[in-house]
Amino acid sequence: MPKNIFEDMVKTKNQQRSTASGKKSIDAVNKKQFVNSKKIEQEDSVPKDDRLDRIEKTRRENEYQFQSSAYTYSGDFNGGDSKYGIWVIAFIAILFLFFAVSLLFVKATVTVNPETKVLSMSEDFIASKGNSSKSFSFDLMVLTGEEKVTVLGGEEKEVKESAKGTVIIYNNFSLAPQALDINTRLETIDGKIYKTVEKVIVPGMQKEDVPGQIQVDIFASEAGEEYNSPPLDFKILGFKGSPKYEKFFARSVGDISGGKLGITREVSVEKKEESLKKLESSLRDKLMEKAKNQIPAGFILWTTAIFFEKTNEKFTIGDPKDALDYKEGTEEEATTISMDAVLYGFIFNEEVVAKEILKNIAPNENEQNVYISNIKDIKFTLQNAENVTSKNINSIRDINFALSGNPLLVYKFDDVSFASDIAGKNKKDFEKIMNKYSHVISAESSIKPVWKKSFPEDMKKIHIIVNYP
């Protein structure tokens, strides 16, 4: 078989390496034997007991080195693997804890923009006095107030004025009307006499126990403040001793006021007008603020449904030091100007108003599904407002008025039902579920943590924000 030159070369090289390696091994063995022989020669010269101690010492050192070597060997490999494993386990545990804790704080937020619709209206209505929520009704708010200011100057002047007021005379006697002349005397329980300012005819009874009635102004038979009074009841003095005396009666509408007798003070026309203007403005503002604070929850008091009326003005001697323009040392006299006023307004139940408006301008809408967001901006106009005064306001039973403006209709969103429908559902089902709810312009949702792909099963963790106007 022909010889492979390459094989011979490899073999020769390997043989050389083997020879060299063998030579090194022989040299190492010879060297070791030489060292050991030297040690034996040295030990032969040492006493036997000493040699035994050295042998024992050498054995212990070799044993210690062997143990140290074994320990180091174990630490270099097994110890490193153990530390790496601990870190991996710790990382996995922390990651698991993070996801577990984040599940406790899962929450969702849904923002909904409901549909709105602007309407136009100018409608007439009739409302009756009372608190019934079944019909269009109104209630009255009546507030009184007084304001005064002291100014320098003024002259004394004798005054003699009779108190004035308004009464309603009732006929509970028969179906026939009853004429009463001008200056018909009306007597109070304490004997004060007031007179009518004009001739009137009191209508007869309309039905059983429903007396006829008429309103008329009166004045006190004598001047003086003692005739000023809150509402009073009267008998017709001319019927005294007859059956009509018990069946005809009168009742004042509001206070009777304006009676003066004695010395008053009079300031210049310019100062008087300026002072009265400030008093009226201040009194109006205070009563308006007071009225707003007393509006019951769920009721409306439109600004245009509020009426302010001055009822009395007084000019009396004042203390100069109370005057705004007082200067120390002045000897000028002062006058205190006071003003009484009444503010009255018509208040309405907001739900009833909305229902009546929808009935007139959007009859196809269900008031349970919509509401009017700007209902307080609608304009109220009282018809025949000139016939309504502080003196007869309490006797009014029905009013005619108009409402005009642009009501903003807003569709309600059933957030409770929606939260129930979306709870536990996948986020990709959001749009499908939202499409079941009509009159929604747009909606969006967000779930935390971000890796969570479904809504919380607990409805309390679903926060729904409806952007009502």
For each residue, the residues with C-beta under 8 A, 3 or more apart:
1:
2:
3: 7 8
4: 7 8
5: 8 9
6: 9 10
7: 3 4 10 11
8: 3 4 5 11 12
9: 5 6 12 13
10: 6 7 13 14
11: 7 8 14 15
12: 8 9 15 16
13: 9 10 16 17
14: 10 11 17 18
15: 11 12 18 19
16: 12 13 19 20
17: 13 14 20 21
18: 14 15 21 22
19: 15 16 22 23
20: 16 17 23 24
21: 17 18 24 25
22: 18 19 25 26
23: 19 20 26 27
24: 20 21 27 28
25: 21 22 28 29
26: 22 23 29 30
27: 23 24 30 31
28: 24 25 31 32
29: 25 26 32 33
30: 26 27 33 34
31: 27 28 34 35
32: 28 29 35 36
33: 29 30 36 37
34: 30 31 37 38
35: 31 32 38 39
36: 32 33 39 40
37: 33 34 40 41
38: 34 35 41 42
39: 35 36 42 43
40: 36 37 43 44
41: 37 38 44 45
42: 38 39 45 46
43: 39 40 46 51 54
44: 40 41
45: 41 42
46: 42 43 50 51 54
47: 50 51
48: 51 52
49: 52 53
50: 46 47 53 54
51: 43 46 47 48 54 55
52: 48 49 55 56
53: 49 50 56 57
54: 43 46 50 51 57 58
55: 51 52 58 59
56: 52 53 59 60
57: 53 54 60 61
58: 54 55 61 62
59: 55 56 62 63
60: 56 57 63 64
61: 57 58 64 65
62: 58 59 65 66
63: 59 60 66 67
64: 60 61 67 68
65: 61 62 68 69
66: 62 63 69 70
67: 63 64 70 71
68: 64 65 71 72
69: 65 66 72 73
70: 66 67 73 74
71: 67 68 74 75
72: 68 69 75 76
73: 69 70 76 77
74: 70 71 77 78 79
75: 71 72 78 79
76: 72 73 79 80
77: 73 74 80 81
78: 74 75 81 82
79: 74 75 76 82 83
80: 76 77 83 84
81: 77 78 84 85
82: 78 79 85 86
83: 79 80 86 87
84: 80 81 87 88
85: 81 82 88 89
86: 82 83 89 90
87: 83 84 90 91
88: 84 85 91 92
89: 85 86 92 93
90: 86 87 93 94
91: 87 88 94 95
92: 88 89 95 96
93: 89 90 96 97
94: 90 91 97 98
95: 91 92 98 99
96: 92 93 99 100
97: 93 94 100 101
98: 94 95 101 102
99: 95 96 102 103
100: 96 97 103 104
101: 97 98 104 105
102: 98 99 105 106 449
103: 99 100 106
104: 100 101
105: 101 102 448 449
106: 102 103 447 448 449 452 456 461
107: 447 448 456 461 462 463
108: 422 445 446 447 448 455 456 461 462 463
109: 445 446 462 463 464 465
110: 418 422 443 444 445 462 463 464 465
111: 443 444 445 465 467
112: 413 415 418 440 442 443 464 465 466 467
113: 440 441 442 443 467
114: 410 411 412 413 439 440 441 466 467 468
115: 410 411 439 440 441
116: 373 408 409 410 411 469
117: 408 409 411
118: 406 407 408 409
119: 361 362 406 407 408 409
120: 361 406
121: 357 360 361 378 403 404 405 406 407
122: 402 403 404
123: 357 360 361 402 403 404
124: 383 400 401 402
125: 136 356 400 401 402 403
126: 136 398 399 400
127: 136 137 138 346 348 398 399 401
128: 135 136 137 138 397 398
129: 137 138 139 140 396 397 398
130: 135 137 138 139
131: 137 139 349
132: 135 137
133: 137 349 351 352
134:
135: 128 130 132 352
136: 125 126 127 128 352 353 356
137: 127 128 129 130 131 132 133 348 349 352
138: 127 128 129 130 346 347 348 399
139: 129 130 131 299 346 347 348
140: 129 344 345 346 347 393 394 396
141: 291 294 295 301 344 345 346 347
142: 342 343 344 390 393 394
143: 287 290 291 294 342 343 344
144: 311 340 341 342 343
145: 283 286 287 290 340 341 342 343
146: 283 338 339 340 341
147: 279 282 283 286 338 339 341
148: 279 336 337 338 339
149: 275 278 279 324 336 337
150: 318 319 320 322 323 324 334 335 336 337
151: 154 267 271 275 318 323 324 325 334 335 337
152: 320 323 325 326 330 332 333 334 335
153: 267 268 271 332 333 334 335
154: 151 265 266 267 315 317 333 334 335
155: 265 266 267
156: 263 264 265 266 317
157: 263 264 265 266
158: 262 263 264
159: 260 261 262 263 264
160: 223 260 261
161: 223 258 259 260 261
162: 219 220 221 222 223 227 258 259
163: 219 220 224 225 227 228 229 256 257 258 259
164: 217 218 219 220 256 257 258
165: 194 217 218 219 252 253 254 255 256 257 391
166: 215 216 217 218 252 253 254 389 391 392
167: 186 194 215 216 217 218 234 250 251 252 253
168: 213 214 215 250 251 253 395
169: 180 200 202 213 214 215 216 236 248 249 250
170: 202 211 212 213 248 249 250 251
171: 174 177 178 202 203 204 205 211 212 213 247 248
172: 205 211 247 248 249
173: 178 205 243 244 247 248
174: 171 204 205
175: 204 205
176: 204
177: 171 201 202 203 204 212
178: 171 173 201 202 204 244 248
179: 199 200 201 202
180: 169 184 196 199 200 201 202 236
181: 184 199
182: 196 197 198 199
183: 195 196
184: 180 181 195 196 236 238
185: 193 194 195 221 236 237 238
186: 167 193 194 195 196 218 234 235 236 237 250
187: 191 192 193 234 235 236 237
188: 191 192 193 194 229 232 233 234
189: 232 233
190:
191: 187 188
192: 187 188 220 221 227 229
193: 185 186 187 188 220 221 222 237
194: 165 167 185 186 188 218 219 220 221 227 234 256
195: 183 184 185 186 218 219 221
196: 180 182 183 184 186 199 200 216 217 218
197: 182 216 217 218 219
198: 182 216 217
199: 179 180 181 182 196
200: 169 179 180 196 214 216
201: 177 178 179 180 214
202: 169 170 171 177 178 179 180 212 213 214 248
203: 171 177 206 212 213 214
204: 171 174 175 176 177 178 212
205: 171 172 173 174 175 208 210 211 212
206: 203 210 211 212
207: 210
208: 205
209:
210: 205 206 207
211: 170 171 172 205 206
212: 170 171 177 202 203 204 205 206
213: 168 169 170 171 202 203
214: 168 169 200 201 202 203
215: 166 167 168 169 253 392 395
216: 166 167 169 196 197 198 200
217: 164 165 166 167 196 197 198 391
218: 164 165 166 167 186 194 195 196 197 252 256
219: 162 163 164 165 194 195 197
220: 162 163 164 192 193 194 223 224 227 256 259
221: 162 185 192 193 194 195
222: 162 193 227
223: 160 161 162 220 227 259 260 261
224: 163 220 227 259 260 261
225: 163 228 259 260 261
226: 259
227: 162 163 192 194 220 222 223 224 256 259
228: 163 225 255 256 257 258 259
229: 163 188 192 232 252 255 256
230: 255 256
231: 251 252 253 254 255
232: 188 189 229 251 252 256
233: 188 189 249 250 251 252
234: 167 186 187 188 194 249 250 251 252
235: 186 187 239 240 245 248 249 250
236: 169 180 184 185 186 187 239 240 244 245 248 249 250
237: 185 186 187 193 240
238: 184 185
239: 235 236 242 244 245 248
240: 235 236 237 245
241: 245
242: 239 245
243: 173 246 247
244: 173 178 236 239 247 248
245: 235 236 239 240 241 242 248
246: 243
247: 171 172 173 243 244
248: 169 170 171 172 173 178 202 235 236 239 244 245
249: 169 170 172 233 234 235 236
250: 167 168 169 170 186 233 234 235 236
251: 167 168 170 231 232 233 234
252: 165 166 167 218 229 231 232 233 234 255 256
253: 165 166 167 168 215 231 391 392 393 394 395
254: 165 166 231 342 390 391 392 393 394
255: 165 228 229 230 231 252 311
256: 163 164 165 194 218 220 227 228 229 230 232 252 259
257: 163 164 165 228 311 312 340
258: 161 162 163 164 228 312
259: 161 162 163 220 223 224 225 226 227 228 256
260: 159 160 161 223 224 225 264 314
261: 159 160 161 223 224 225
262: 158 159
263: 156 157 158 159
264: 156 157 158 159 260 314 315 316
265: 154 155 156 157 315 316 317 333 335
266: 154 155 156 157 272 315 335
267: 151 153 154 155 271 272 275 315 335 337
268: 153 271 272
269: 272 273
270: 273 274
271: 151 153 267 268 274 275
272: 266 267 268 269 275 276 337
273: 269 270 276 277
274: 270 271 277 278
275: 149 151 267 271 272 278 279 337
276: 272 273 279 280 313 337 339
277: 273 274 280 281
278: 149 274 275 281 282
279: 147 148 149 275 276 282 283 337 338 339
280: 276 277 283 284 310 339 341
281: 277 278 284 285
282: 147 278 279 285 286
283: 145 146 147 279 280 286 287 339 341
284: 280 281 287 288 308 341 343
285: 281 282 288 289
286: 145 147 282 283 289 290
287: 143 145 283 284 290 291 308 341 343
288: 284 285 291 292 306 308 343
289: 285 286 292 293
290: 143 145 286 287 293 294 343
291: 141 143 287 288 294 295 301 306 343 345
292: 288 289 295 301
293: 289 290
294: 141 143 290 291
295: 141 291 292 299 300 301 347
296: 299 347
297:
298: 349 350 351
299: 139 295 296 347 348 349 350
300: 295 347 348 349 350 353 375 376
301: 141 291 292 295 305 306 345 346 347 348
302: 305 306 376 378 379 380
303: 306
304: 379 380 381 382
305: 301 302 345 346 347 380 382 401
306: 288 291 301 302 303 343 344 345
307: 343 344 345 385 388
308: 284 287 288 341 342 343
309: 341 342 343 344 389 390
310: 280 313 339 340 341
311: 144 255 257 340 341 342 390
312: 257 258 339 340
313: 276 310 337 338 339 340
314: 260 264 336 337 338 339
315: 154 264 265 266 267 335 336 337
316: 264 265 335 336 338
317: 154 156 265 333 334 335 336
318: 150 151 322 323 334 335 336
319: 150 322 323 334 336
320: 150 152 323 326 330 332 333 334
321: 326
322: 150 318 319 326 334 336
323: 150 151 152 318 319 320 326 334
324: 149 150 151
325: 151 152
326: 152 320 321 322 323 330 334
327: 330
328:
329:
330: 152 320 326 327
331:
332: 152 153 320
333: 152 153 154 265 317 320
334: 150 151 152 153 154 317 318 319 320 322 323 326
335: 150 151 152 153 154 265 266 267 315 316 317 318
336: 148 149 150 314 315 316 317 318 319 322
337: 148 149 150 151 267 272 275 276 279 313 314 315
338: 146 147 148 279 313 314 316
339: 146 147 148 276 279 280 283 310 312 313 314
340: 144 145 146 257 310 311 312 313
341: 144 145 146 147 280 283 284 287 308 309 310 311
342: 142 143 144 145 254 308 309 311 390
343: 142 143 144 145 284 287 288 290 291 306 307 308 309
344: 140 141 142 143 306 307 309 390 393
345: 140 141 291 301 305 306 307
346: 127 138 139 140 141 301 305 380 382 399 401
347: 138 139 140 141 295 296 299 300 301 305
348: 127 137 138 139 299 300 301 352 353
349: 131 133 137 298 299 300 352 353
350: 298 299 300 353 354 375
351: 133 298 354 355 367
352: 133 135 136 137 348 349 355 356
353: 136 300 348 349 350 356 357 375 403
354: 350 351 357 358 367 371 372 375
355: 351 352 358 359 367
356: 125 136 352 353 359 360
357: 121 123 353 354 360 361 362 372 375 378 403 407
358: 354 355 361 362 363 365 367 370 372
359: 355 356 363
360: 121 123 356 357 363
361: 119 120 121 123 357 358 407
362: 119 357 358 365 370 409
363: 358 359 360
364:
365: 358 362 369 370 409
366: 369 370
367: 351 354 355 358 370 371
368: 412
369: 365 366 411 412 439
370: 358 362 365 366 367 409 410 411 412
371: 354 367 409 410 412
372: 354 357 358 375 407 408 409 410
373: 116 408 410 468 469
374: 377 378 405 406 407 408 469
375: 300 350 353 354 357 372 378 407
376: 300 302
377: 374 405
378: 121 302 357 374 375 403 404 405 407
379: 302 304 403 404 405
380: 302 304 305 346 401 402 403
381: 304 401 402 403 404
382: 304 305 346 385 388 399 400 401
383: 124 399 400 401 402
384: 387 388 400
385: 307 382 388
386:
387: 384 392
388: 307 382 384 385 392 393 396
389: 166 309 392 393
390: 142 254 309 311 342 344 393
391: 165 166 217 253 254
392: 166 215 253 254 387 388 389 395 396
393: 140 142 253 254 344 388 389 390 396
394: 140 142 253 254
395: 168 215 253 392
396: 129 140 388 392 393 399
397: 128 129
398: 126 127 128 129
399: 126 127 138 346 382 383 396
400: 124 125 126 382 383 384
401: 124 125 127 305 346 380 381 382 383
402: 122 123 124 125 380 381 383
403: 121 122 123 125 353 357 378 379 380 381
404: 121 122 123 378 379 381
405: 121 374 377 378 379
406: 118 119 120 121 374
407: 118 119 121 357 361 372 374 375 378
408: 116 117 118 119 372 373 374 469
409: 116 117 118 119 362 365 370 371 372
410: 114 115 116 370 371 372 373 468 469
411: 114 115 116 117 369 370 438 439 440
412: 114 368 369 370 371
413: 112 114 418 437 439 440 466
414: 417 418 437
415: 112 418 419 464 466
416: 419 420
417: 414 420 421
418: 110 112 413 414 415 421 422 433 434 437 464
419: 415 416 422 423 459 462 464
420: 416 417 423 459
421: 417 418 425 433 436
422: 108 110 418 419 425 429 430 433 455 462
423: 419 420 455 456 457 458 459 462
424: 454 455 456 457
425: 421 422 429 430 433 454 455
426: 429 453 454 455
427: 430 445 447 453 454 455
428: 453
429: 422 425 426 432 433
430: 422 425 427 433 434 445 455
431: 434 435
432: 429 435 436
433: 418 421 422 425 429 430 436
434: 418 430 431 437 440 443
435: 431 432
436: 421 432 433
437: 413 414 418 434 440
438: 411
439: 114 115 369 411 413
440: 112 113 114 115 411 413 434 437 443
441: 113 114 115
442: 112 113
443: 110 111 112 113 434 440
444: 110 111
445: 108 109 110 111 427 430 455
446: 108 109
447: 106 107 108 427 450 452 453 454 455
448: 105 106 107 108 452
449: 102 105 106 452
450: 447
451:
452: 106 447 448 449
453: 426 427 428 447
454: 424 425 426 427 447
455: 108 422 423 424 425 426 427 430 445 447 462
456: 106 107 108 423 424 459 461 462
457: 423 424
458: 423 461 462
459: 419 420 423 456 462
460:
461: 106 107 108 456 458
462: 107 108 109 110 419 422 423 455 456 458 459
463: 107 108 109 110
464: 109 110 112 415 418 419
465: 109 110 111 112
466: 112 114 413 415
467: 111 112 113 114
468: 114 373 410
469: 116 373 374 408 410
